[in-house]
Amino acid sequence: MSFVLWIVAGLMVLRLLGEWCLSALNRAEVRRHATQAPPAVAAIMDEATYQKSVAYTLERSRFGQLTELFDTLVLMLVIFGGALPWLYSEVVGWGGPEAVWSRTVYLLLVGVLLAVPGLPFEWWSQFRLEAKYGFNKSTPALWVVDKFKGLGLMLVIGFVLLWVLLSLVDWVGNSWWLWGFGVLFGFQILMLVLYPKLILPIFNKLTPLPDGELRDRLMALGERTGFKAQAIEVMDGSKRSGHSNAFFTGFGRFRRIVLFDTLMNQLSTEELEAVLAHEIGHYRRGHIPKMIAVSAGMQLGGFALIAWLARSYWFNPAFGFPPGELAPSLLMFGLLSGLVTFWFSPIGNLFSRKHEYEADAFARDAMGGASAMIGALRKLAQKNLSNLTPHPWFSAFYYSHPTLVERERALQAVP
């Protein structure tokens, strides 16, 4: 086995051990507070709900640990078993040495095949674990239909996008990666506008928020905070899950506010207004363009790295692929980059948490006090059985939002 493969194997084992250690620390922390919740937590959840959240957290953690082991074993089998280069030679042979379409088909085929082993775990998570705690609202038929819809979208959109990226090598030569970044980044910006209009309705029904007190208050909130949206819509999230959410998408005159119907059933009018004020806070504090800029920088760096790896004499051959071929380099980068980026998760989460604190503060100021936002956060934590006592290290790696106790403390602080 080559030196490169030894490094990859080491990174796989290291990430798995890291995930397991973090999960073990988190379970120990949750169990430590299981018999008696800290005072700040006891003020948020009643005893019965807290005990249910503890059980939910522990069971999800154990299931997640099993899933992580399985995913790592599948990845090892795929990387070290020789199936990927064998399949590459077979599929590329369909179109000849210069055909771009066959290389595109190869990447899509690998993506589909790699998704299959995890389907039983997804099924168990949805129809056993989530159902046990009252969150699953889906049906087996709907679950299957969703999978086929997702597959269809991946094949159609994925083929066009991958075909363009692979063709850039012939069109522009060594500068393909700059153009490739431009294509992908432009596609993502376009999707900000098209996703709620074309993609989201394939899976969910969106209806305009009816006239009434809630709509009047939300529109008035948008006016006084300088946030005008094209539409406020309600999404039927309850047909799949009892979890709730709210978000806005698009930019400029294409902005749309989307509320889950579960969220509307769980919160009062004032609390819904506070949640929307929080989302508007992200916009008014410039978080969206900042996130887009960071994402663009990371994508540009990723494309530059892929171009360098594809040109190298050692990368593709280490995994059994011909040197200089872009498609295998794209594939291996996609499969292996997470082994490294996992360790930088706390950095990204640190900035995300800063944004959440700023959006909370904006909501507090927009609502004239913290009570509505705190009430909304408490109800959401109760309804979603959130883990209110995570281990700090686990939180650093996996939580993009501060814990509820941390958010309440910040909201109650004197501005």
Secondary structure, DSSP 8 states (H G I E B T S, - for coil): --HHHHHHHHHHHHHHHHHHHHHHHHHHHHHHTTSS--HHHHTTS-HHHHHHHHHHHHHHHHHHHHHHHHHHHHHHHHHHSSHHHHHHHHHHHHH-TT-HHHHHHHHHHHHHHHHSTTHHHHHHIIIIIHHHTT-B---HHHHHHHHHHHHHHHHHHHHHHHHHHHHHHHHHGGGHHHHHHHHHHHHHHHHHHHIIIIIHHHHS-EEE--SSHHHHHHHHHHHHTT---SEEEEE-GGGTBS---EEEE--GGG-EEEEEHHHHHHS-HHHHHHHHHHHHHHHHTTHHHHHHHHHHHHHHHHHHHHHHHHHSSSHHHHTT--TT-HHHHHHHHHHHTHHHHGGGHHHHHHHHHHHHHHHHHHHHHHHTSSHHHHHHHHHHHHHTT--SS--HHHHHHH-SS--HHHHHHHHHS--
